[in-house]
Amino acid sequence: MEIASILILLFEAYLIFTVIVLLLDNRTPSETFAWIFIFVLMPGFGFFLYFIFGRNWKGSYDYKIKLPQVISRELIELFKPLIAQQVEALVRMKNKASIYQDDLIALLYQSSNSLLTLDNKIDIFHNGKDKFARLKEDLRNAKVYIHLEYFIWYSNDQLGQELKEILIAKAKEGVEIRILYDYSGCLFTLRQKYINELRAHKIQIYPFFNYLSNFKMHTLNYRNHRKIVSIDGKIAYTGGMNVGQEYIDGGKRYESWRDTHIRLEGQSVSVLQAIFAIDWYNTVGTSDILDSKYYPLLLEKKLSDGNLSVQLTTSGFDSPWPSILQLYFTLITMAQKNIYIVSPYFIPDESLLMALKTAAMRGIKVVILMTGVPDNPVPYWAAFSYFEDLLKAGVRIFQYEKGFMHAKIYSSDGKVCSIGSANFDIRSLRLNYEVNAVIYDEAITQDIDAQISDDLKHCREVILADLNQSSVLIRLRNSVVRLISSIL
């Protein structure tokens, strides 16, 4: 038999084998064909990429013996006061919220055990300068503990060095400090020397899920994209900003950096602390921060000076449901007046794409705002392949050009908004560990809408004429990238 014939037979066998593996993973048809495209394009190496980045490891996850995503069994006793108030809270919400918000509260409680928290106070930051100035002040005032969890942490820039000095000073005062970071996100930004300096002062710092140990290869693909700070169980932060000077001034790459982050006081702080505690347990295997001293507000009847209602919902490798995707889908389908979506990337799955087009066609004002100055060209190109049908349906699309747009915001009807770590793309909604705060408050939502209106002044609107003027090569490039958009 000729060598060419042998190679053809081997290639056919390879394709049959890889397709069987894909079918057994029960992926969506779009994901299956995307991986087949990669297998054909890169024989052998494509399967290696699939094993590392594409394998559906969630299918082998044992939900019965692993910690649930938000409130673990060991935390249920602590959270009994919060759990007990759920019925009362829902009644309270019915008196001031629309029916679809009641349904959303119930959905998030069922999909990710997201407790509705009351008596919260929120400060919103739309730039890194204000956020990190306030965070540094709170860190300096910490008395008992500091817990930090970030996807990216730059160790050698000005902010990274300032935080190191603050944390070391607090450790010397006896404050407990724990830090989680994502190994992939920090691979080229967080130096071992920096880590060693922190550990030398008894600061505990680890890569999330200790991902190179025990062949936990799934975390190469299921990354921890969360941003969480918990201080003394009384103050917490979450949102879109990582640790880096570029989040303050744009760094060397951008004219400016536009992002949104929130500072929380009240019951929601205890929930964010619980999320951190579970991530810590899954990383180091100890439950040393499941003590009541880390949740002081749970013992108080009035937990803050505020009265905002907030639900913190999560999704990730150990989530049985894609709760943040379900959150967006429900908000889109139930909107009555307007929908604003802000995200650096726009790669929706088929359900969200259809929901957006349907909303626009039934007369809802739908506005999508994404970055016009990309940090990664591939998802930026892929986004253009979704635009034509959306524009024809009546969706308006804007690209922010003043700097890099990194905020992750959803706002609907001037009544409810979501701020968190999840981008409006398949990676965030189906793969990464994420956390979003859903805020049921008209004043906060309208403040968010006002900021979006200001952002739109610095945007270029995408219209059908722009797409029609694109060359065949550009459209082909965007279409080819779309083939793999479901796995980006």
C-alpha positions in Angstrom: 0.0 0.0 0.0 1.3 3.4 -0.9 2.3 5.9 1.8 -0.4 8.3 0.6 -3.1 5.7 1.0 -1.9 4.8 4.5 -1.9 8.5 5.5 -5.4 8.9 4.2 -6.6 5.9 6.2 -4.9 7.2 9.3 -6.5 10.6 8.9 -10.0 9.0 8.4 -9.5 6.9 11.5 -8.4 10.0 13.4 -11.5 11.9 12.3 -13.8 9.0 13.2 -12.3 8.7 16.6 -12.4 12.4 17.4 -15.9 12.8 16.2 -17.0 9.9 18.5 -15.3 11.7 21.4 -17.1 14.9 20.5 -20.5 13.2 20.2 -20.1 11.5 23.6 -19.5 15.0 25.2 -23.1 16.0 24.1 -22.1 19.5 23.0 -24.2 21.9 21.1 -24.1 21.3 17.3 -22.3 24.7 16.8 -19.5 23.7 19.3 -19.2 20.2 17.8 -18.7 21.5 14.3 -16.3 24.2 15.5 -14.1 21.5 17.0 -14.4 19.3 13.9 -13.2 22.3 11.9 -10.1 22.6 14.2 -9.5 18.8 14.0 -9.4 19.0 10.2 -7.4 22.2 10.2 -4.8 20.9 12.7 -4.7 17.1 12.6 -3.3 15.6 15.9 -2.6 19.0 17.5 -6.3 19.9 17.3 -7.2 16.9 19.5 -4.5 17.9 22.0 -6.0 21.4 22.2 -9.5 19.9 22.6 -8.3 17.7 25.5 -6.8 20.7 27.3 -9.2 23.4 26.5 -12.4 21.8 25.1 -13.1 18.6 27.0 -16.3 18.7 28.9 -14.9 17.9 32.3 -18.2 19.0 33.9 -19.7 15.7 32.9 -17.5 13.9 35.4 -18.0 16.3 38.2 -19.7 14.8 41.2 -22.1 17.4 42.6 -23.1 15.1 45.5 -19.7 15.2 47.2 -18.4 18.6 46.1 -19.3 21.9 47.6 -22.2 23.7 46.0 -21.3 27.0 44.4 -22.7 29.6 46.8 -23.7 28.2 50.2 -21.9 25.0 51.3 -23.3 22.5 53.7 -20.9 23.8 56.4 -22.2 27.4 55.8 -25.9 26.6 56.0 -26.0 26.9 59.8 -24.4 30.3 59.6 -26.8 31.5 56.9 -30.0 30.3 58.6 -31.1 33.9 59.4 -30.6 34.9 55.8 -32.3 31.7 54.5 -35.2 32.2 56.9 -35.9 35.7 55.6 -36.3 34.6 52.0 -40.1 34.3 52.2 -40.4 37.7 53.9 -38.0 39.2 51.4 -40.0 37.9 48.5 -43.1 39.4 49.9 -41.3 42.7 50.4 -40.1 42.7 46.8 -43.6 42.0 45.5 -44.7 45.2 46.9 -42.2 47.3 44.9 -41.0 45.2 42.0 -42.6 44.1 38.8 -43.7 40.5 38.3 -40.8 39.6 36.1 -38.4 40.6 38.9 -40.2 38.3 41.3 -39.7 35.5 38.7 -36.0 36.4 38.4 -35.4 36.3 42.1 -36.9 32.8 42.2 -34.9 31.6 39.2 -31.6 32.7 40.6 -32.4 31.1 44.0 -33.2 27.8 42.2 -30.3 27.8 39.7 -27.4 28.9 42.0 -28.8 29.1 45.6 -28.6 32.9 45.2 -30.1 34.4 48.3 -31.9 37.7 48.1 -30.1 40.1 50.5 -31.7 43.2 51.9 -30.4 46.3 53.8 -27.5 46.8 51.5 -25.5 50.0 50.6 -23.7 50.3 47.3 -21.1 52.7 46.0 -20.5 52.5 42.2 -17.1 53.3 40.6 -16.9 53.9 36.9 -13.1 54.3 36.8 -10.1 52.6 38.4 -8.7 55.7 40.1 -11.7 56.1 42.4 -12.2 52.4 43.0 -8.6 51.7 44.0 -8.3 54.8 46.1 -11.3 53.7 48.1 -10.1 50.1 48.2 -6.6 51.1 49.6 -8.3 53.1 52.3 -10.5 50.1 53.3 -7.5 47.8 53.3 -5.5 50.2 55.6 -8.5 50.2 58.0 -8.9 46.4 58.1 -8.8 44.9 61.6 -9.4 41.2 61.3 -9.0 39.8 57.8 -8.6 40.7 54.1 -9.6 38.3 51.4 -8.7 39.1 47.8 -9.6 37.1 44.6 -8.6 38.4 41.1 -8.3 37.0 37.6 -5.3 39.2 36.8 -2.8 40.7 39.2 0.1 42.8 37.9 3.0 42.6 40.4 5.5 45.0 38.9 3.5 48.1 38.2 2.7 51.0 40.6 -0.6 49.6 41.8 0.8 46.1 42.4 3.6 47.5 44.4 1.4 49.8 46.5 -0.9 46.9 47.4 2.0 44.7 48.4 3.2 47.4 50.8 -0.2 47.8 52.3 -0.8 44.1 52.7 2.6 43.5 54.3 2.0 46.3 56.7 -1.4 44.9 57.7 0.0 41.4 58.1 2.6 42.8 60.5 -0.4 44.2 62.5 -1.8 40.7 62.8 -4.5 41.0 60.1 -5.2 37.6 58.4 -4.7 37.9 54.6 -5.6 35.4 51.9 -5.3 35.8 48.2 -6.5 33.7 45.3 -5.5 34.4 41.7 -6.1 32.6 38.4 -3.0 30.9 37.1 -3.8 31.5 33.4 -4.7 35.1 34.0 -1.6 35.8 36.0 0.8 33.6 34.0 2.8 36.6 32.6 1.8 39.3 35.2 2.4 37.9 38.7 6.1 37.2 39.5 7.2 34.4 41.9 9.4 36.9 43.7 6.3 39.0 44.5 4.5 35.9 45.8 7.5 34.9 47.9 7.6 38.4 49.5 4.0 38.1 50.5 4.4 34.6 51.9 7.4 35.7 53.9 5.0 37.8 55.9 2.6 35.0 56.5 0.2 36.1 53.7 -1.5 33.1 52.2 -1.5 33.4 48.4 -2.4 30.5 46.0 -3.4 29.9 42.3 -7.1 29.0 42.2 -7.8 25.3 42.3 -4.0 24.8 42.5 -4.5 23.9 38.9 -1.2 22.2 38.1 -1.6 19.6 40.8 -3.4 16.2 40.6 -3.8 16.7 36.8 -6.6 19.2 37.3 -6.3 20.1 33.6 -9.9 21.4 33.4 -8.9 24.7 35.0 -6.8 25.5 31.9 -10.2 26.1 30.3 -12.5 26.8 33.2 -10.8 29.9 34.5 -11.6 31.9 37.6 -12.6 35.2 36.2 -14.1 36.5 39.5 -13.1 39.7 41.2 -13.9 39.6 44.9 -12.7 41.5 48.0 -14.0 40.9 51.5 -12.7 42.9 54.4 -13.7 42.1 58.0 -17.0 40.7 56.8 -18.3 44.2 56.6 -17.1 45.6 53.3 -16.9 43.8 49.9 -16.1 44.7 46.3 -16.9 43.0 43.0 -17.1 44.0 39.4 -14.9 44.1 36.3 -11.6 45.5 37.5 -8.5 43.3 38.0 -5.3 44.5 39.8 -3.3 46.6 37.5 -2.2 50.2 36.9 -3.8 50.1 33.4 -7.2 49.9 35.1 -6.4 53.4 36.5 -4.8 55.2 33.7 -5.0 52.9 30.6 -1.4 51.8 30.9 0.8 51.8 27.8 -1.7 50.4 25.5 -4.8 52.6 25.9 -5.7 56.3 26.1 -8.0 55.4 29.1 -9.7 52.4 30.7 -13.4 52.4 31.3 -14.7 49.9 33.8 -17.3 49.5 36.5 -16.9 48.1 40.0 -19.1 48.2 43.2 -18.4 48.5 46.9 -21.0 46.7 49.1 -22.0 47.0 52.7 -24.8 44.8 54.3 -26.0 41.3 53.9 -24.5 40.9 50.5 -21.0 41.1 52.0 -21.6 37.8 53.8 -22.6 36.1 50.5 -19.5 37.3 48.7 -17.4 36.1 51.7 -19.1 32.7 51.4 -18.2 32.5 47.6 -14.6 33.3 48.5 -14.7 30.7 51.2 -15.8 28.0 48.8 -13.2 28.9 46.3 -10.6 28.9 49.1 -11.8 25.4 50.1 -11.6 24.1 46.6 -8.1 25.5 46.3 -6.4 24.6 49.6 -8.8 21.9 50.9 -9.3 23.6 54.3 -12.5 25.0 55.9 -10.7 27.4 58.2 -12.7 30.4 57.1 -16.1 28.9 57.7 -16.2 30.2 61.2 -18.8 32.8 62.4 -16.1 35.4 62.9 -15.9 35.8 59.1 -19.6 36.6 58.9 -20.3 39.1 61.7 -23.2 40.8 60.0 -25.3 37.6 59.9 -25.8 38.0 63.7 -27.1 41.6 63.4 -30.7 42.4 62.7 -30.1 45.6 60.8 -27.1 45.0 58.6 -26.4 48.4 57.1 -27.7 51.9 56.7 -29.0 51.0 53.2 -32.2 49.3 52.0 -31.1 48.0 48.6 -32.0 44.5 47.6 -29.2 42.5 45.9 -28.7 39.0 44.7 -25.2 37.6 44.0 -25.3 34.9 41.4 -22.4 32.7 40.3 -21.5 30.2 37.6 -18.6 28.0 37.0 -17.2 24.5 36.6 -19.0 23.3 39.7 -22.3 24.9 38.8 -25.1 22.6 37.7 -26.8 25.4 35.7 -25.4 28.3 33.7 -27.1 30.8 36.0 -25.6 34.0 34.6 -26.6 33.0 31.1 -30.1 32.3 32.5 -30.1 35.7 34.2 -29.4 37.5 30.9 -31.9 35.4 29.0 -34.7 36.1 31.5 -34.0 39.8 31.7 -34.0 40.1 27.9 -37.2 38.1 27.4 -39.1 39.9 30.1 -38.0 43.5 29.3 -40.8 45.9 28.6 -39.1 49.2 27.6 -35.3 49.0 27.1 -32.2 46.8 27.3 -28.7 48.1 27.7 -25.8 45.7 27.5 -22.2 46.8 28.0 -19.4 44.3 27.5 -15.9 44.4 26.0 -16.7 41.3 23.9 -19.9 40.2 22.2 -20.2 36.5 21.4 -23.7 35.4 22.3 -24.9 31.9 22.2 -27.9 31.1 20.0 -30.5 31.5 22.8 -29.3 35.0 23.7 -29.0 36.0 20.0 -32.6 35.0 19.3 -33.8 36.7 22.5 -32.1 40.0 21.6 -33.5 39.9 18.0 -37.0 39.1 19.3 -36.9 41.8 21.9 -36.0 44.4 19.3 -38.6 43.2 16.9 -41.4 43.5 19.6 -40.5 47.2 20.0 -38.0 47.1 22.9 -35.1 49.5 22.7 -32.0 47.3 22.6 -28.6 48.9 22.8 -25.3 47.0 22.8 -22.1 48.8 23.7 -18.8 47.0 23.3 -15.2 48.1 22.9 -14.0 49.7 19.7 -10.4 49.5 20.7 -9.8 45.7 21.2 -7.2 44.0 23.4 -7.8 40.7 21.6 -8.6 40.9 17.8 -10.1 37.4 17.5 -13.3 37.9 19.6 -13.5 41.4 18.2 -13.6 40.1 14.7 -16.1 37.4 15.6 -18.5 40.0 17.0 -19.0 41.5 13.6 -20.4 38.3 12.2 -23.4 38.6 14.6 -24.2 42.3 13.7 -26.1 42.1 10.5 -29.1 40.1 11.7 -29.2 42.2 14.9 -29.2 45.5 13.0 -31.9 44.3 10.7 -34.0 43.3 13.8 -33.6 46.8 15.2 -30.8 46.4 17.7 -28.5 49.4 17.9 -24.7 48.6 18.3 -22.1 51.0 19.5 -18.3 50.7 19.8 -16.5 52.7 22.5 -13.5 54.6 21.1 -12.2 56.8 23.9 -10.2 54.0 25.4 -10.7 50.3 26.3 -14.2 49.5 27.4 -14.0 46.6 30.0 -17.2 47.1 32.0 -19.8 44.3 32.3 -23.2 45.8 32.8 -26.8 44.8 32.0 -29.7 47.3 32.6 -33.4 46.9 31.9 -36.4 49.1 32.1 -34.8 51.5 34.6 -35.6 49.0 37.4 -33.0 46.3 37.6 -29.3 46.1 36.6 -26.5 43.6 36.8 -22.8 44.5 37.5 -20.1 41.8 37.7 -17.3 39.9 36.1 -19.1 38.1 33.3 -18.6 39.3 29.8 -21.4 38.9 27.2 -19.6 35.9 25.6 -19.8 32.2 25.6 -16.6 31.8 27.6 -17.9 33.8 30.5 -21.4 32.4 30.4 -20.6 28.7 30.0 -17.0 28.1 31.0 -15.4 30.6 33.5 -16.1 31.0 37.2 -18.0 34.3 37.4 -20.0 36.4 39.9 -22.6 39.1 39.1 -24.5 41.3 41.5 -28.2 41.8 40.5 -29.4 45.1 41.9 -33.2 45.6 42.3 -33.2 49.4 42.7 -34.5 52.1 40.4 -32.2 54.8 41.6 -29.1 52.7 41.1 -30.3 51.4 37.7 -31.0 54.9 36.5 -27.6 56.0 37.6 -26.2 53.2 35.5 -28.3 54.3 32.5 -27.0 57.8 32.9 -23.4 56.5 32.8 -24.2 54.5 29.7 -25.7 57.6 28.0 -22.4 59.4 28.7 -20.4 56.5 27.3 -22.4 56.6 24.1 -21.1 60.1 23.5 -17.7 58.5 23.0 -18.9 55.7 20.7 -19.2 55.1 17.0 -22.5 53.5 15.9 -22.2 50.4 13.7 -24.7 50.5 10.8 -25.5 48.2 8.0 -23.7 50.4 5.5 -20.5 49.7 7.4 -20.9 46.0 7.1 -21.8 46.2 3.4 -18.7 48.2 2.7 -16.4 45.6 4.2 -14.2 43.7 1.8 -14.8 40.1 1.0 -11.6 39.1 2.8 -12.7 40.9 6.0 -16.1 39.3 5.9 -14.5 35.9 5.3 -12.1 36.4 8.2 -15.0 37.3 10.5 -17.1 34.3 9.3 -14.2 31.9 9.8 -13.5 33.2 13.3 -17.3 32.8 14.0 -16.9 29.1 13.3 -14.9 28.8 16.5 -16.6 31.6 18.4 -18.4 29.1 20.6 -15.1 27.9 22.0 -13.2 31.3 22.3 
